[in-house]
Amino acid sequence: MRLTHVFHWNSWRWLALLLIGLVLAGAAPRTQAHGYIVRSIPEDRSVVGRAPNQVQVWFSEGLEPRFSTIAVYNQSGDRVDLGESGVDPRNSTRLIAALPGDLPQGAYLVRLRPVFTSDGHAVSDTLVFWVGEQVGNVEAGGASGAAVTGEVLWRVALNLALILLAGAYWTYALVLRPAWQNPRYALGNLPPRVMQRLSGLVWAGLGMALSVNLVALFQISTRLFEAPLQTVLRDNLWEIVLQGTNFGDVWQVRMGLLVFMLLIQVVAAQQARNRPGSTHVLWLVNGTLVLPLLATQSLISHAAGAPLWGVGGLAGGVWPSGGGGGLDWRGVGAGAGATPGACAAGRRRT
């Protein structure tokens, strides 16, 4: 059996795993693109006989206490709540605003800006209720949580970078080295041309992931503080996001993993000449660290609410592994001088 046939068989095996993963992901319950209002007291567009002592709004998921706000205004635009408003300390899914007991009859607007802990996304919404009787034509704006272009771009770019890393490391560990494993080549038991291409993918993935991760922090900070980037950098507002939000906690874990993987890759590159045998172990370590990296991306998205939140990321990483990670492995096999011994090794493993 030729070595290219071994790769072809491995490609079909990993493609089958990918399809299984996609089927499981499709079976998972669909989640909302963002959190949403579950209920409110008073209800939106309701008429109450007497003024309530507070306004309460429940959401489908937890809120960031530092950035989520609620305020109540009369139909003249004057704020009427007592200032004791925000996320309920006993229930992070509820916003509350205390009201005076002598509110006159009329229309009242409840302006909300919840920031969800799952992904740091902020939504603006307005509810309305009447005390006494419904008079006037007061309209409350609906939820404004449209996707921000900058946020969409960095999320897509970060996903691509992590999938690139997973594809490169898993292609090496699960497809190429088991099939090839030629003792003639000390560095990873693979021809130098193959290792160079894999290394290029790894360096590109690490560089892209590190830079995009920094962009993500600054973009979320400008969004939460509703301030331009210059203000965020000048006043170090990003530090508050980093230390006081769920997004910041996950961001620090991801950045720590990326920096650690970068250091391991640097060591592997330095040892390539003197101790090429250590490359295999170091690449296996980084290939394992890709798993928690993919998990951090899921933890700051609404996919975290689904039981199979990791399937999508794992399937995405399997695809580059099985499909070759964008490399023409058949061409490489022919051009790298695949020896009869390497082909025999492939036959023994099939």
N, C-alpha and C positions, 0 to 999 in steps of 0.2 A: 504493500500500500504506500502510495506517495505521501509526502508530508502535507501537500496541499489538501489531500483527502482527509487527513486528520483534522486540519483546520476547518474544513467544510463540515465535518461531523460535529465538531465542537460548536460551530456557529449555529447549526440547527438545534443542538441541545439547549443553548442559551436563549435562542429565539423562542423555543417552547416554554422556557421558564418565564420569559417576558410576557408571553400571551397569557399564561396562568395568572401572573401578577396583575395584568390589566383586567382580566375577568373578575378577580377578587376585588380590585378597586372599583369596578363597575357595580359590584354587588353591595358595596358599602353605602350607607345612607347618605343622601345628598345633604350638604350643609349650606347655610346661607353664605353669600359672599361676605357679609359683615353681620355684626350683631344687630339686634332689632328690639323694638319695644314689645314687651309681652302684654302689659296692661298698665293702667294708670288710674289714680284716684285724685281728683275727679276724672272721669273718662273724657277723652277728646270729644269736643262739640256737645258736651252734656250741659244740662241746666240743673243747678242745685238750689234747693229752697233757702238755705242759709250758707254763709261763708264757711268753708272748711278751715281747720286750724293748721293744715299743712297740705302740700301737694306731694304725691308720691308717684314715682315712675319706675317700673321694674323692667329690666332688660334681659335678653337671652343669655348673657354671659357677664363675667366680672368686668368692672371698670377701674381705671387708674384714678385713685383719689386725688392726686396732685393736679390733674389736668381736666377732670370731668366737672362740668358746671351746670347749674340750673338756676334760673331767675324768673320771677313772675312780675308782669307789668300790667297796668290798667290800660284802657283803650286810649288814654291820652299819651301813653308812652312813659309814664312814671313808674319806677320800680317800687313795688309794694311789699315784697317779702322782707322778713326781718334780718336777712343776712346770714341766718343760721342754715346754710344750704350746702349741699354737696353729697358725696357718697356716704351712705349709711355705714358707720364703722362696724356694725354687726352683720351687714349683708352687702357685699361688694357689687351686687347686681341691682341695687336700688339707689336712685337719686331722690333726695327729699329737700323740701324748702318750707320753712316755717312761715305762717301767715298771721297777721294780726286778727283779733277776733271781731273787729268792727268794720270789715270790708263792706263798702256800700254796694248796692245792686249795680250790675253792669257786666261788661265783657272783660275777661282777663286772659292774657297770653302767657304761656309757659315756654320759655326759650331754653332749649337743651343743647348741650355740647358734650355728649359722652365720648370718652376715649377708651377703647376696649383693650383689655390687658393682653388678649391673644396676639394682636399684631400691631398695637399702637395706633390703630386707625381712628381718626376723629370724624364724627358725624354731627351735623347741625340739623335740628328739628324744632318745630314750634307746634304746641298744642293750644287749644282754646277751650274755655268753659265760661258759663254765665252764672251769675248769682242773681236769684230772683226770677227774672224772665229774659228770654232771648230777644234782645233789641239790637238794632243796627246790623250792618253787614260786615262783620269782622271775619277776615280770612286768615287762616293759619297756614304757613308754608309747610310743605312736606319735607321729608328727610332729604338732606343734601349730603350724600356720601359718595359722590362720584369718584371713580378711580383717578388718582393723581398721576400724571404722566411720568414724573420722576420716580415715584414709588413703583409703578409698573415696570419701568426699565431696569431699576436695580434688582428687583425681585427676579425678573427673567434672566438677567445677566448672572446673578448669583447662582441660580439653579443650573444654568449652563456650565458655569465654572465647576460646581461640585459634581455634576454628572461627568464632566470631562476628567476630573480626578479619579472618580470611581471607575470609569471606563479604562483609563490607562493602567491603574494599579491592578484591577481585577482581570484585565486582559493578560497582563504579565503573569499573575499568580494562578489563574484558573484555566487559561487557554494555552498561551504560548510556551511557558516553561514546562508544564507537564507534557506537552506534545513534542517539544524540541529537545530540551535538556541535553545538549551536546557538551560533553566534558572538554572538548577542544576549546570552548570559549569560557574563560574564567569568570567573566563579568555576567552574572545572571544565567550562565549556560546558554546564552543566546548570542547570535552574531552581532558584532558592534553596530551594524547599520540598524538593526531592530531596536537595540537598547537606546541608540541615539534618538530614534523617532519616539519611543516611549518617554524618554527623558524630556524631550521637547514638549510633549503633551502635558507632562507633570508640571514643568516650570511655567507653562502658559496658564494652566489651571490654578496653580498657587498664586501667581501674580495677579490674575484676574479676580480671584476670590478675595484676596487681601485688599485690593484697591476698591472693589465694589462694596465690601463690608464697611469701609470708612465712609463711602458716599452714603450708604444706608443710614448710618448714625446721624450725619448732618441733615439729610433730607427729612427724617422723622423729627428731628429737633426743630427745624424750621416750621414743620407742620403743627407740632404740638404748641409751640409758643406763638404761632402765627406771626413770625418775625423773619426778616430777610437773613440770608446766610451771613452777611457781615456782622449783624447784631449777635447772632448765635455764636460766632467765633470770638468776637470782641468781649462779650460778657460771659463766655464759657458756659453758655446755657446747655450745651451738649453734655456737660458733666452732670447736670441735674437729671437728664434723661438716662444717662449711663448708670447712675446710682439709685434712682428712685422709681424705675419702671420695670415691668416684666420684660419688655423689649430689651432694655439695657442689660438685664441679667443674662438673657440668652445671647445677646451680642458679645458680652465678655467671654462667655464659654466658647463661642464660635471662634473669636479672634485668638483666644489662647490655643485652641486646637490647631488653627492654621499656622500660627507662629511655631508651635512645636513641630508640626509636620515640615515646615520650611527648614528648621534646624536639622531635622533628621535627613532631609534631602541634601542639604549642604554637606553633612558628614558623609553620606553615601557617595556624593560626587568626589569628595576629597580622598576617600578610601578606594576609589575605583582602580587606581594604579597599584597602590601598595597592598591593599587587602581586598581584592575584588570579590572574594567569597562572602564578605559581610554585606554586600549589596542585597543579596536575596533576603536576609533577615530584616534589614532596614526597610526594604520595600514592602515586606509583609506587614510590618508594624504600621506603616502609613496606610496600607490598604485596609487595615482594621480600623484605623482612626477615621476613615471616610464614613463609616456607619454612624457614629455620633454626630458627625458634621451634617449628614443628611437629616438626622433627627432634629438638630437645632433649627433647620429651615422649616420643618413641619411644625415645630412648637410655636413659631410666630406667624402661623397662618391659621385660617379657620378649618383646615383639614385636621387640625389637632382634635377637633370635636368628634371625629369619626373613629370607630374602633380600629380601622385598618389604615391609620394615617401614614404609616411608613411605607406602604406597598408602592405608592407612586414613585417615591424617591428610589427605592430599591430596584424597581423595574426599570427606571430611567438609567440607573447605573449598569444594569445587566445588559441593556441594549448595546452600548458601546463595547462592552466586553465580548458579547457574542458576535456583533457585527464587525468587529475589528477596530472600533474606536476611531474611524476615519482613516485608517491605514490600509494600504493595499498589501495585505499579508502574502497573497499569492505571488505578487511581484517581488516582494522582499525575499520570500523563500527561494525563488529562482535566482535572484541576483546576489544573495548572501552566501552562495556556495553551500547549499544543503548537501551534506555528505551522505553516503550510503549508511554510515553508522547512525546518523540522525534519523534517517528514514526507518531504520530497523527499530530504533527506540520508539518511534511513533507506532510501528506495527505491534510491538510488545504491549503498548498501552491501550490497544484497541482489541 
